[in-house]
Amino acid sequence: MALSKIDIPLRAQHFLECGIEDCERNCEFYCNPCHQRLCKQCRDKHLKSPENKNHEVVLYQQRKRQLPVEKCKIHPTKDVDMLCEECQVPLCSKCATMGDHERHKFVDLEAVYAEKFALFQQEISKIHEYFLPTSQDLQKEIKKDSSQIKHIMDNIRTSMKTEGESLKSLVDTVISENMKQLDQIEHSLLEDLNTQDKTMDDYITYLNNLVKELHRCLSSTETQKLMSEKKPKIRSIPETTKPVTPGFTAGQYNKSDVTKLLGKIHVPNTKAEKREIRPIESVYNTAMKPTHKQMKEDRKKSDKKQTMSLSASVTKVREFNVPGVDDVYHVSLDQSDRLWISDLDGNLVQTDLQGNVIQKIKTSGGRGYHTVTQDRDLIFTDKDKKVINRITQDNNITEFIKTGDWRPLSIHSSHINGDLLVGMYGKVTRYNKTGKELQTIQRDNKGQELYGLPYYITENINGDICTSTLNKGVVVVNKSGQHRFSYTGQGSEFYPHGICTDVLGHILVCDGYSKTVDLLDQDGQFLSLLLTQQQGVKYPRSVCVDDENNLYVGQDYTNTLTIYKYLQ
């Protein structure tokens, strides 16, 4: 039973069968014009047929999605199969002839549909491979933090209770000692008062006995005897003392004193730190990761960068003529003592630093159309044939990448990971080292076209893609393709040409209108006119900075290449 495209989940693990009748082998390929699943054997048979020889057969994973059959609402017998680019309305072939769309440009709706399908499929892939796992990891981290919070709070509660119990024990000890002291004082005072009470008791007894004795004398009938009795001498009243009672001074304390004793809860006066979200490039586009070798080189450059700065002035080191070219429109560094230099007429020569030509190639020409890879292969575009060529160290020339309907204008080999950045009419495309397309950049986040004619392209140290375009100025996007900024010069007109970056992240661009080399920082802020006509620069067209921070500047109307120092 044949399976339609919507029968298979986008991330399903499924072995498809070949779509040819009675063939039960596994599907590996797909014919885009026929929308037919094919195994290897059926693919070979399919392409041997004369009517199929020009069919585009690709790996199944790279297939174009078949346009769903939809009847035109205006012409029910016709299928909707094209898109009006100006109106952005799907149409049938008969609608295209109507007055509403007269002189409008039309494109194959299936191609647009396939592109849109691939775009959404890519977004689904991003969600499954990056956004969902990353969000789930963050959620796990949040739950782990919740568990840790409970554990931390319980520990604080235990500490608070321990402090409280400790203080209670100290309070009980102090009160017990005070009570004991009070008991001793009370006992001493009562003992003294008891002694005084006994003394007074004895004295009162003495007085009572004395009164009795005196009454006895008074009651005697013998006058002579009374007259002979001496007057009694009454003993003085014994002295007694009042007790000195103790006092009690209440403790002078408040809540703050108790808080100091018991401790208090303190909340750090710092803003909650944002959880780190790993960048999408770390998962989704692994091809954009730098190699271990490149990471080591980057560290060396970073160490060197710490000691580099702009010089107070630009110094001309030397210059030499390049035989075989009429002007110097682009320079690619081959190695420390070799360069590839081209003019506007398609002459491409390899030279040493004395101007001695090592080899010469005739090309279709252009501006920033060549680059040298990490493996020292020369890569150059052919805008007429719409291909990208490679020349290896043994001078073997091959068609490396075919760009289809797109005319490649400029190219740059990334020093970060070896990817190829290609500027085409209206877009920038990233390929990996093997020529596989990884990324396409056409519009900003508002849907506006970013590029017109990107004649030069380069990459900054932070992965930004910098292009010099004929009608959009300098356009800079980050490595994910998000527009960062554009630079349109310092005057009323701006004709950007060659562009490069340096170890400090500066952007250097030639302005054909003001006849200057402009210097920008990594974020697009204008720093200075690095080179002007007063320094002998009349028609700057190309700039390049080597590993020793030498600045190479090429010009129009002369084959002289000049070398400057502007960093110290």
C-alpha positions in Angstrom: 0.0 0.0 0.0 1.4 3.4 -1.0 2.0 5.9 1.8 1.2 9.5 1.4 3.6 12.1 2.7 1.3 12.9 5.7 1.2 9.2 6.8 4.8 9.4 8.1 5.6 11.5 11.2 8.5 13.9 10.5 10.7 12.2 13.1 9.5 8.6 12.6 11.9 5.7 12.5 10.5 3.9 9.5 11.8 1.9 6.6 10.0 3.0 3.4 9.5 0.6 0.6 10.3 1.5 -3.0 7.3 3.0 -4.8 7.7 1.0 -8.0 5.0 -1.7 -8.3 6.0 -5.2 -7.2 9.4 -3.9 -5.8 9.7 -4.6 -2.1 13.2 -3.2 -1.6 13.8 -0.3 0.8 13.5 3.2 -0.6 16.7 5.2 -0.7 16.1 7.8 -3.4 13.4 10.1 -4.6 12.6 11.5 -8.1 11.5 15.1 -7.6 9.8 15.6 -11.0 7.9 12.3 -10.7 7.5 12.4 -6.9 8.4 8.7 -6.9 10.1 6.7 -4.2 13.0 4.6 -5.6 15.4 2.0 -4.4 18.9 1.9 -5.9 18.1 -0.5 -8.6 14.9 1.2 -9.6 16.7 4.5 -9.6 19.2 3.2 -12.2 16.4 1.9 -14.4 14.5 5.1 -14.0 17.4 7.3 -15.2 18.2 5.0 -18.1 14.9 5.8 -19.7 15.3 8.6 -22.3 12.4 10.6 -21.0 13.8 10.5 -17.5 17.4 11.3 -18.2 17.1 14.9 -17.0 15.1 14.1 -13.9 16.5 15.2 -10.5 16.9 12.1 -8.4 18.1 12.8 -4.8 18.4 11.0 -1.5 15.0 10.5 0.0 15.8 12.8 3.0 16.6 15.6 0.5 13.4 15.2 -1.5 11.1 18.1 -2.5 7.6 17.8 -1.0 4.8 17.2 -3.5 2.3 20.0 -3.8 -1.1 19.0 -2.5 -3.8 19.0 -5.2 -6.0 22.0 -4.8 -8.5 23.2 -7.4 -8.7 26.8 -8.4 -11.8 28.5 -6.9 -12.2 30.6 -10.0 -11.4 27.9 -12.5 -12.5 24.6 -10.9 -11.0 22.5 -13.7 -7.5 23.8 -13.1 -5.1 23.0 -10.4 -3.4 25.7 -8.3 0.2 25.4 -9.3 1.9 28.8 -9.3 2.5 31.8 -7.1 2.2 35.5 -8.0 5.3 37.0 -6.4 3.9 40.5 -6.2 0.5 39.6 -4.8 1.7 36.5 -2.9 -1.4 34.6 -4.0 -1.5 31.0 -5.3 -3.0 30.8 -8.8 -3.7 28.4 -11.6 -2.3 28.9 -15.0 -5.5 30.5 -16.3 -5.6 33.0 -13.5 -2.1 34.1 -14.5 -3.5 35.4 -17.8 -6.1 37.6 -16.2 -5.7 41.4 -15.9 -5.2 41.5 -12.1 -1.8 39.8 -12.6 -0.7 41.3 -15.9 3.1 41.7 -16.1 3.5 40.1 -12.7 6.2 37.6 -12.0 5.2 34.0 -11.3 7.1 31.2 -9.6 6.5 27.4 -9.4 4.2 27.0 -6.4 5.6 23.5 -5.8 9.1 24.9 -5.3 7.8 27.5 -2.9 5.8 24.9 -1.1 8.8 22.6 -0.9 10.9 25.4 0.5 8.3 26.4 3.1 7.8 22.7 4.0 11.5 22.3 4.5 11.6 25.5 6.6 8.8 24.3 8.9 10.4 20.8 9.1 13.6 22.5 10.1 11.7 24.4 12.8 10.2 21.1 14.1 13.6 19.6 14.1 14.9 22.5 16.1 12.1 22.1 18.6 12.7 18.3 19.1 16.5 18.6 19.0 17.0 21.8 21.0 14.1 23.7 22.4 12.3 20.7 24.0 15.4 19.0 25.5 16.7 22.3 26.7 13.4 23.3 28.3 13.1 19.8 29.9 16.6 20.1 31.3 15.7 23.6 32.7 12.5 22.1 34.3 14.6 19.3 35.9 16.9 22.0 37.3 13.9 23.9 38.6 12.5 20.8 40.4 16.0 20.1 41.8 16.1 23.7 43.1 12.7 23.2 44.7 14.0 20.1 46.5 17.1 21.9 47.6 15.1 24.9 48.8 13.0 22.6 51.1 16.3 21.0 52.4 17.8 24.4 53.0 14.7 25.7 54.8 14.5 22.6 57.0 18.2 23.1 58.0 17.5 26.8 58.9 14.5 25.8 61.0 16.6 23.2 62.9 19.3 25.8 63.5 16.7 28.3 64.7 15.2 25.7 67.1 18.7 24.8 68.4 19.5 28.4 69.0 16.2 28.9 70.8 16.7 25.8 73.0 20.2 26.9 73.8 19.0 30.3 74.9 16.2 28.8 77.0 18.8 26.6 78.7 20.9 29.7 79.5 17.8 31.5 80.8 16.9 28.6 83.1 20.5 28.5 84.4 20.6 32.2 85.2 17.1 32.2 86.8 18.1 29.1 88.9 21.3 30.8 90.1 19.4 34.0 91.0 16.8 32.0 92.9 19.5 30.2 94.8 21.1 33.5 95.7 17.8 35.0 96.8 17.1 31.9 99.0 20.4 32.4 100.8 19.7 36.1 101.4 16.3 35.3 102.8 17.7 32.6 105.1 20.3 35.0 106.5 17.8 37.8 107.1 15.3 35.5 108.7 17.9 34.0 110.9 19.0 37.4 112.1 15.4 38.5 112.8 14.8 35.2 114.7 17.8 36.0 116.9 16.4 39.5 117.5 13.0 38.1 118.2 14.4 35.8 120.9 16.4 38.6 122.4 13.2 40.7 122.7 11.3 37.7 124.0 13.9 37.3 126.8 13.8 41.0 127.6 10.0 41.0 127.8 10.1 38.1 130.2 12.6 40.0 132.3 10.2 43.0 132.4 7.3 40.9 133.4 9.2 39.3 136.2 10.4 42.7 137.4 6.8 44.0 137.5 5.8 41.0 139.6 8.6 41.7 142.0 7.7 45.3 142.4 4.0 44.5 142.9 5.1 42.1 145.6 7.0 44.9 147.4 4.0 47.2 147.2 1.7 44.6 148.7 3.9 44.1 151.8 2.4 45.3 155.2 5.7 46.0 156.6 6.4 49.7 156.0 9.9 49.4 157.3 10.7 46.8 154.7 9.3 48.8 151.8 11.3 51.8 153.0 14.4 49.7 153.0 14.0 48.4 149.4 16.2 50.0 146.8 14.7 51.4 143.6 15.1 48.8 140.9 17.2 49.7 137.9 15.5 48.7 134.7 17.7 47.3 132.0 17.8 49.1 128.7 15.8 47.8 125.8 18.0 45.7 123.6 19.0 47.2 120.3 17.6 45.6 117.1 18.3 46.3 113.5 16.0 46.5 110.5 16.6 44.0 107.8 18.2 45.3 104.6 16.2 43.6 101.8 17.6 42.9 98.4 16.3 44.6 95.3 15.9 43.3 91.7 16.9 45.2 88.6 15.0 44.0 85.6 17.0 43.1 82.5 17.5 45.9 80.0 16.8 44.1 76.7 14.5 44.4 73.6 13.6 42.4 70.6 16.7 43.4 68.8 18.8 42.1 71.7 17.1 38.8 71.6 17.4 38.7 67.8 21.2 39.2 68.2 21.3 36.4 70.6 19.1 34.0 68.6 20.3 35.1 65.1 18.1 36.2 62.2 17.1 35.3 58.7 18.9 37.3 56.0 18.0 37.4 52.3 20.9 38.2 50.0 20.4 41.6 48.3 21.3 40.3 44.9 19.2 39.9 41.7 18.3 36.3 40.9 20.8 34.9 38.4 19.3 33.8 35.1 19.5 30.2 34.3 22.0 29.5 31.5 20.4 28.4 28.3 22.8 26.6 26.0 23.0 28.2 22.5 21.1 26.5 19.7 24.3 26.1 17.7 25.6 23.7 20.3 22.9 21.2 19.4 21.2 22.1 16.1 24.0 23.2 13.8 27.0 21.1 15.0 28.7 21.9 11.7 29.2 25.4 13.0 31.2 24.2 16.0 34.9 25.1 15.8 37.4 22.2 15.6 39.8 21.3 18.4 42.6 22.7 16.2 40.7 25.9 15.6 40.0 26.3 19.3 43.7 26.1 20.0 44.4 28.7 17.3 41.6 30.9 18.6 43.2 30.7 22.1 46.5 31.8 20.6 44.8 34.7 18.8 43.0 35.6 22.0 46.2 35.7 23.9 47.7 37.9 21.1 44.7 40.1 21.0 45.2 41.1 24.6 48.4 42.9 23.6 47.1 44.5 20.4 45.6 47.9 19.9 45.2 50.5 17.2 48.3 52.5 16.4 48.2 56.3 16.6 48.9 56.4 12.8 49.0 54.1 9.8 52.4 53.2 8.5 53.1 52.2 4.9 55.4 49.1 5.0 56.0 48.5 1.3 54.3 47.8 -2.0 54.8 45.7 -5.1 53.3 45.3 -8.5 51.4 42.1 -9.5 52.0 41.0 -13.1 49.1 39.4 -14.9 46.3 41.6 -13.5 45.2 45.1 -14.5 43.9 46.1 -11.1 43.6 44.5 -7.6 39.9 43.9 -6.8 40.3 41.0 -4.4 43.1 39.4 -2.3 43.0 35.9 -0.7 45.8 34.8 1.7 47.3 31.4 0.7 50.0 31.2 3.3 52.5 33.6 5.0 54.4 34.2 1.7 51.8 33.6 -1.0 48.6 35.4 -2.2 45.8 34.9 -4.7 45.0 38.2 -6.4 42.3 39.0 -9.1 41.2 41.8 -11.2 37.8 42.7 -12.5 38.4 40.9 -15.9 38.7 37.4 -14.5 42.5 37.2 -14.2 43.4 35.3 -11.1 47.1 34.9 -10.2 49.1 33.3 -7.3 52.1 35.4 -6.3 54.7 35.7 -3.6 55.3 38.8 -1.6 57.8 40.1 -4.1 55.3 40.0 -6.9 56.6 36.9 -8.6 53.8 35.0 -10.3 53.6 31.3 -9.4 50.5 30.5 -11.5 47.7 32.1 -13.4 44.1 31.1 -14.0 41.4 32.6 -16.3 38.0 32.7 -14.6 34.6 34.2 -15.3 35.6 37.1 -13.1 33.9 39.0 -10.3 34.9 40.8 -7.1 35.2 38.8 -3.9 34.8 35.5 -5.7 37.8 33.4 -4.4 39.1 32.2 -1.0 41.6 29.7 0.4 40.5 26.9 2.8 42.1 25.7 5.9 43.6 22.9 3.8 45.0 25.6 1.4 42.7 24.6 -1.5 41.7 27.5 -3.7 37.9 27.9 -3.9 36.4 30.2 -6.6 33.0 30.8 -8.0 31.8 30.8 -11.6 28.8 33.1 -11.7 28.0 32.2 -15.3 28.0 28.4 -14.9 26.5 28.8 -11.3 29.1 26.5 -9.8 31.8 26.7 -7.1 35.2 25.2 -8.2 38.0 23.8 -6.1 41.7 23.7 -6.9 43.7 21.3 -4.7 47.4 21.4 -4.0 48.1 19.2 -7.0 46.3 21.7 -9.2 43.3 19.4 -9.8 40.3 21.5 -10.7 36.8 20.1 -9.9 33.3 21.5 -9.8 32.8 21.4 -6.0 29.3 22.8 -5.6 26.4 23.5 -8.0 24.3 26.4 -6.9 21.2 25.7 -9.0 19.4 28.8 -10.2 21.5 31.0 -7.9 24.5 33.0 -9.2 27.4 32.9 -6.7 29.1 36.2 -6.4 31.4 36.1 -3.4 32.8 33.4 -1.1 34.8 33.1 2.1 36.2 30.1 3.9 35.6 30.3 7.7 38.7 30.4 9.9 36.5 29.2 12.8 35.2 25.9 11.4 36.0 25.7 7.7 32.5 26.3 6.5 32.1 28.1 3.1 30.0 31.3 3.2 28.7 32.1 -0.3 27.1 35.4 -1.3 24.5 35.0 -4.1 22.0 37.3 -5.8 19.6 38.0 -2.9 20.9 35.6 -0.2 23.9 34.1 1.7 24.3 30.3 1.9 26.5 28.3 4.3 28.0 25.0 3.1 30.2 22.7 5.2 33.6 21.4 4.0 32.1 18.6 2.0 29.7 21.0 0.1 26.5 20.2 2.1 24.2 23.1 2.4 23.7 24.1 6.1 22.0 27.4 6.2 20.3 30.0 4.0 19.9 33.7 5.0 17.6 36.0 3.0 15.4 38.1 5.2 15.5 39.9 8.5 13.0 39.2 11.3 10.5 41.6 9.7 10.5 39.7 6.4 12.6 42.4 4.6 15.2 41.3 2.1 18.7 41.7 3.6 20.9 41.4 0.5 20.9 42.8 -3.0 24.2 42.0 -4.6 26.7 40.7 -2.0 29.9 41.2 -3.9 32.2 40.6 -0.9 31.8 38.4 2.1 33.8 37.7 5.2 33.4 36.4 8.8 34.3 38.2 12.1 35.9 36.6 15.1 32.6 36.2 16.9 31.0 34.3 14.0 29.2 37.3 12.5 28.8 37.2 8.7 29.7 40.5 7.1 28.8 41.3 3.5 29.6 44.3 1.3 26.6 44.8 -1.0 26.1 47.0 -4.0 22.8 48.5 -2.9 22.4 47.7 0.8 25.7 48.9 2.2 27.5 46.7 4.7 25.1 44.1 6.1 26.1 42.1 9.3 24.2 39.1 10.7 25.1 36.8 13.5 26.0 33.1 12.9 22.4 32.2 13.3 21.4 34.6 10.5 19.8 37.3 12.7 20.4 40.8 11.4 22.6 42.7 13.7 23.3 46.0 11.9 24.0 47.7 8.6 26.5 50.4 7.8 25.9 52.9 5.0 29.0 55.1 5.2 29.8 58.6 6.5 28.7 60.7 3.6 25.7 61.2 1.3 26.8 58.3 -0.9 28.4 55.0 -0.1 29.9 52.5 -2.6 31.3 49.6 -0.5 33.8 47.2 -2.1 36.3 44.9 -0.4 35.7 44.0 3.3 37.7 42.1 5.9 38.0 41.8 9.7 41.0 41.6 12.1 42.1 40.0 15.3 40.4 42.7 17.4 37.0 42.2 15.6 37.3 45.4 13.6 35.5 45.6 10.3 37.5 47.3 7.4 35.6 48.2 4.3 36.6 50.1 1.1 34.3 53.1 0.1 34.6 53.8 -3.6 32.7 57.0 -3.3 34.7 58.8 -0.6 37.9 56.9 -1.7 38.6 55.7 1.9 39.0 52.6 4.0 36.5 52.9 6.8 37.2 51.2 10.2 34.2 49.9 12.3 34.1 48.1 15.6 32.6 44.7 16.1 29.1 46.2 16.7 29.1 48.5 13.7 30.2 51.8 15.4 32.3 54.0 13.1 35.8 54.4 14.5 37.8 56.3 11.8 38.8 56.8 8.2 41.7 54.4 8.4 43.1 55.3 4.9 42.3 58.4 2.8 43.4 60.1 -0.4 45.9 62.1 1.7 47.7 58.8 2.4 47.9 57.9 -1.3 44.7 55.8 -1.5 42.8 56.9 -4.6 40.6 54.0 -5.6 40.5 51.3 -2.8 38.8 48.1 -3.9 40.2 45.3 -1.7 41.4 44.8 1.8 42.9 41.9 3.6 44.7 41.4 7.0 47.2 38.5 7.5 48.2 36.6 10.6 50.9 39.2 11.3 48.3 42.0 11.3 49.6 43.4 8.0 47.0 45.2 6.0 47.0 44.6 2.2 45.1 47.2 0.1 44.5 46.8 -3.6 43.2 49.6 -5.9 41.5 50.1 -9.2 43.4 51.3 -12.3 46.7 49.9 -10.9 48.2 46.5 -10.2 50.1 47.8 -7.1 49.4 46.1 -3.8 50.3 48.2 -0.8 51.0 46.8 2.8 50.4 48.9 5.9 50.7 48.6 9.7 47.8 49.9 11.7 47.9 47.7 14.9 50.6 47.7 17.6 
